[in-house]
Structures are given as C-alpha cells and as structure tokens.
C-alpha cells in the first residue's frame, strides 16, 4: 500500500483530468463564474473528489495557471534560443511575457495576488525551468550576484514580470526599459563580488553552458507538470 507521500498513476491521471476540466470550464465561463461542481461534472467525478484533488478555488486557479504557463514557457524558450547573452535572453522573455500574459484571464488572476503568487512553490517551480539555468550560469560567470539565494532572485523576476504585464504601457520598449532599469541592476554582482574579474574566456564558456541549459529546460518543462501535481 503506498505511503502518504506517494501518488499513484491513477491519482495523477485523475488530477490531470480535473485540471484540464477546470481549464475548459474557465475558457467557457471565465474565472468569476467557474464552479467546482461544473468542473467535477466535466471530469466525471464527485464534487468531493474535485475538492480533495484541487483544493479550494484559489488553488484550482493556480493549477490551471501552471497548465497554461507550460505553453508560455515553450514559446519563451523558443524565442530566447540563440539570442545574445544571458541578460538579452531574460530581457526578451520579459518583453514577451509583458505582452502575452495579460491576454490570459487565469494568468491575470494569478498576477492579482502579486507576492503570494511569486512565492507559491508550484509557480516558482515552473518559473525556475526557464530562469534558474540562466541565473546559475550567470553566477558561475560572475555576471549574476551570489549573495542572495536563487529563490529570492526568482521571486523578484516573477514580481517584475507581473508589474511589466500590468503596466498600462505594455509595449516592447517599455518592458525592455523596465528590465534594464530595475532588473539588471538588481541581478548584477555588487562591487565586492569582483564582477570585473570575469574574463572573456569564462564568459564564452558560460554562454555555451547557458545554451545547453535552455535546451535541457525545454525538455524538462514538458515533464514539470506531472512533478508539480504530485
């Protein structure tokens, strides 16, 4: 008999089905009108089972948001592949998200929570699929600060992405300007960390590693959904 921490294949399949049912209900009814009863009926399970698997309405929104985030992750990775250095890739991703995320009502609902969403472990897990390989490579190259935990850097990136997406001016130019003014200075090493000591050879090596990491992240993103819902 499985332990409490073990999720069987049938349980994973059930939760996947419920999340996808919730996704479809939201597409038809919107986030304000969707109900757990309707989700349960669409998935062919009881309302009690839907609540047990998905939790409350807020957690259901998060799980649907994660499902939809996979599509954004894939597009962001495709766009950033082969583009410039670490900061250029991050900047391009922020500009893409600022334009695209507000088009999705579920993502908008997540953004409305700001700090709570930025610190949600599942959202951090999805975000890290794209950003963590770049941040780690940047740290190894001396381009990204190491005096702050990676989790906090990821939270900051999520919060700035939400702010860029909520800005009335969501143009490509505005998003890139936000990245250069607020994100880059926050990510760069402080003078005491010796950022100027980075050599060209180390930088080129780091960029090669970053390209490999992004390719691996693209593959990992497809598997992340199952790991998150366990």
C-alpha positions in Angstrom: 0.0 0.0 0.0 1.5 3.4 -1.0 2.7 5.8 1.7 1.0 9.2 2.2 3.7 10.9 0.1 3.3 8.5 -2.9 1.0 9.5 -5.7 -0.2 6.5 -7.8 -0.6 6.7 -11.6 -4.4 6.7 -11.3 -4.3 9.6 -8.8 -2.0 11.6 -11.1 -4.3 10.9 -14.1 -7.3 12.0 -12.1 -5.8 15.2 -11.0 -4.6 15.9 -14.5 -8.1 15.3 -15.8 -9.6 17.7 -13.2 -7.1 20.4 -14.0 -7.9 20.1 -17.7 -11.6 20.1 -16.9 -11.1 23.3 -14.9 -9.2 24.8 -17.8 -12.1 24.1 -20.2 -14.7 25.4 -17.7 -12.7 28.7 -17.3 -12.5 29.0 -21.1 -16.3 28.7 -21.4 -17.4 30.6 -18.2 -14.5 32.8 -17.2 -12.7 32.8 -13.8 -15.5 34.5 -12.0 -18.3 32.0 -12.9 -16.5 28.7 -12.8 -17.6 26.3 -10.1 -16.2 23.2 -8.6 -19.4 21.4 -9.3 -19.2 22.1 -13.0 -15.6 21.0 -13.0 -16.4 17.8 -11.3 -19.2 17.1 -13.8 -17.0 17.7 -16.7 -14.3 15.4 -15.3 -16.9 12.8 -14.4 -16.2 12.7 -10.7 -17.9 13.8 -7.5 -17.7 17.3 -6.2 -16.0 16.0 -3.0 -13.3 14.3 -5.2 -12.7 17.5 -7.1 -12.2 19.5 -3.9 -9.9 16.8 -2.5 -7.7 16.8 -5.6 -7.8 20.5 -6.4 -8.3 22.1 -3.0 -10.2 25.4 -3.0 -11.0 27.8 -5.9 -7.7 29.7 -5.4 -5.5 26.6 -5.6 -7.5 25.5 -8.7 -6.7 28.8 -10.4 -3.0 28.2 -9.6 -3.1 24.7 -11.1 -4.8 25.9 -14.3 -2.3 28.7 -14.4 0.5 26.2 -14.3 -1.0 24.2 -17.1 -1.3 27.3 -19.3 2.2 28.5 -18.2 3.7 25.5 -19.9 2.7 27.0 -23.2 4.2 30.3 -22.4 7.4 28.5 -21.2 7.7 26.7 -24.5 7.2 29.9 -26.6 9.6 31.8 -24.4 12.3 29.2 -24.7 11.8 29.1 -28.5 12.2 32.9 -28.7 15.3 33.1 -26.5 17.2 30.2 -28.1 20.3 31.6 -29.8 19.6 35.2 -28.8 22.5 37.1 -27.3 23.9 36.8 -23.8 22.2 35.9 -20.5 20.6 39.3 -19.9 19.4 39.6 -23.5 17.6 36.3 -23.1 16.0 37.4 -19.9 15.0 40.8 -21.4 13.4 39.2 -24.4 11.5 36.8 -22.1 10.2 39.7 -20.0 9.1 41.6 -23.1 7.2 38.6 -24.4 5.5 37.9 -21.1 4.5 41.6 -20.7 2.7 41.4 -24.0 1.2 37.9 -23.7 0.4 37.2 -20.1 -2.4 39.8 -19.8 -4.3 38.1 -22.6 -4.9 35.1 -20.4 -7.6 35.7 -17.6 -6.1 32.9 -15.4 -2.7 34.4 -15.5 -4.3 37.8 -14.7 -5.9 36.2 -11.7 -2.5 34.9 -10.5 -0.9 38.3 -11.1 -3.5 39.9 -8.9 -2.0 38.1 -5.9 1.4 39.5 -6.5 3.7 38.5 -3.7 1.6 35.4 -2.8 1.9 34.1 -6.4 5.6 34.9 -6.6 6.2 32.8 -3.6 3.9 29.9 -4.4 6.2 26.8 -4.7 4.5 25.5 -7.8 4.8 28.8 -9.6 8.4 29.0 -8.6 9.0 25.5 -9.9 7.6 26.4 -13.3 9.5 29.7 -13.5 12.7 28.0 -12.5 12.5 25.8 -15.6 13.3 28.8 -17.7 15.2 31.2 -15.4 17.2 29.1 -13.0 19.6 27.6 -15.6 20.3 31.2 -16.8 20.8 32.5 -13.3 23.1 29.7 -12.3 25.2 30.1 -15.4 25.3 33.8 -14.8 26.5 33.2 -11.3 29.3 30.9 -12.5 30.4 33.6 -15.0 30.4 36.3 -12.4 27.5 38.1 -14.1 24.8 37.4 -11.5 25.1 38.1 -7.8 25.6 35.2 -5.4 25.0 36.9 -2.1 21.2 36.4 -2.5 19.5 33.0 -2.7 18.3 31.9 -6.1 14.8 31.5 -4.8 14.7 35.2 -3.9 16.1 36.2 -7.3 13.4 34.1 -9.0 10.7 35.7 -6.8 12.0 39.1 -7.9 11.9 38.2 -11.5 8.3 37.0 -11.2 7.2 40.1 -9.4 8.9 42.4 -12.0 7.3 40.3 -14.8 3.8 40.8 -13.2 4.4 44.5 -12.9 5.5 44.8 -16.5 2.4 42.9 -17.6 0.1 45.1 -15.5 1.6 48.4 -16.7 -0.8 50.3 -18.9 2.1 50.7 -21.3 2.9 47.1 -22.2 4.9 47.9 -25.3 8.1 46.1 -26.1 10.1 49.2 -25.5 8.6 49.8 -22.0 9.1 46.2 -20.9 12.8 46.3 -22.1 13.3 49.6 -20.3 11.9 48.2 -17.1 14.3 45.2 -17.4 17.3 47.4 -17.9 16.4 49.9 -15.2 15.2 47.6 -12.4 16.1 44.0 -13.1 19.6 44.2 -14.4 21.0 46.4 -11.6 19.3 44.1 -9.0 20.8 41.0 -10.6 24.4 42.2 -11.2 27.0 41.5 -8.5 27.9 44.2 -6.0 31.4 45.6 -6.4 32.7 43.5 -3.5 31.9 40.4 -5.5 34.5 41.2 -8.1 32.3 41.2 -11.2 35.0 43.0 -13.2 37.3 40.0 -12.9 35.3 37.9 -15.3 37.4 37.0 -18.3 36.2 36.8 -21.9 37.0 33.1 -22.0 34.9 32.4 -18.9 32.0 34.4 -20.4 32.1 32.5 -23.7 32.1 29.2 -21.7 29.2 30.4 -19.6 27.1 31.3 -22.6 27.7 27.9 -24.1 26.6 26.3 -20.9 23.5 28.6 -20.8 22.5 27.4 -24.3 22.8 23.8 -23.2 20.8 24.6 -20.0 18.0 26.2 -22.0 17.7 23.2 -24.2 17.5 20.9 -21.2 14.9 23.3 -19.6 12.8 22.9 -22.7 12.8 19.2 -22.3 12.2 19.5 -18.5 9.3 21.9 -18.9 7.2 19.1 -20.5 7.8 16.8 -17.6 7.4 19.5 -14.9 3.6 19.4 -14.9 3.5 15.8 -13.6 6.1 16.6 -10.9 4.2 19.7 -9.8 0.9 18.0 -9.3 2.3 15.1 -7.3 
